[in-house]
């Protein structure tokens, strides 16, 4: 199987890597805030408490983007493996849409078709 069939999966992995780098920067900025961690850890020479400031919503968004890209890469690989083994991949076979009813998927496809440019 040619590596080129995995181009889309590799692109998703590259995008996830870029998000990891972005997350690293966001977390370093977070850790540089003056009051992120105060006190000492329990069991340390001076026992005390630890206080964490909440992370920004952007940290949460980037973590979601990483998870989404990793999941998408896995779906792209799965699709190609089904094709390579002579199968016919099904739309939404590994995605969240597979949990919806067939009727819901049909309505979604109809609405997409009616809104698609001619």
Secondary structure by P-SEA (a helix, b strand, c coil): cccccaaaaaaaaaaaaaaaaaaaaaaaaaaacccccccccccccbbbbbbbccccaaaaaaaaaaaaaaaaaaaaaaaaaaaaaccccccccccccccccaaaaaaaaaaaaaaccc
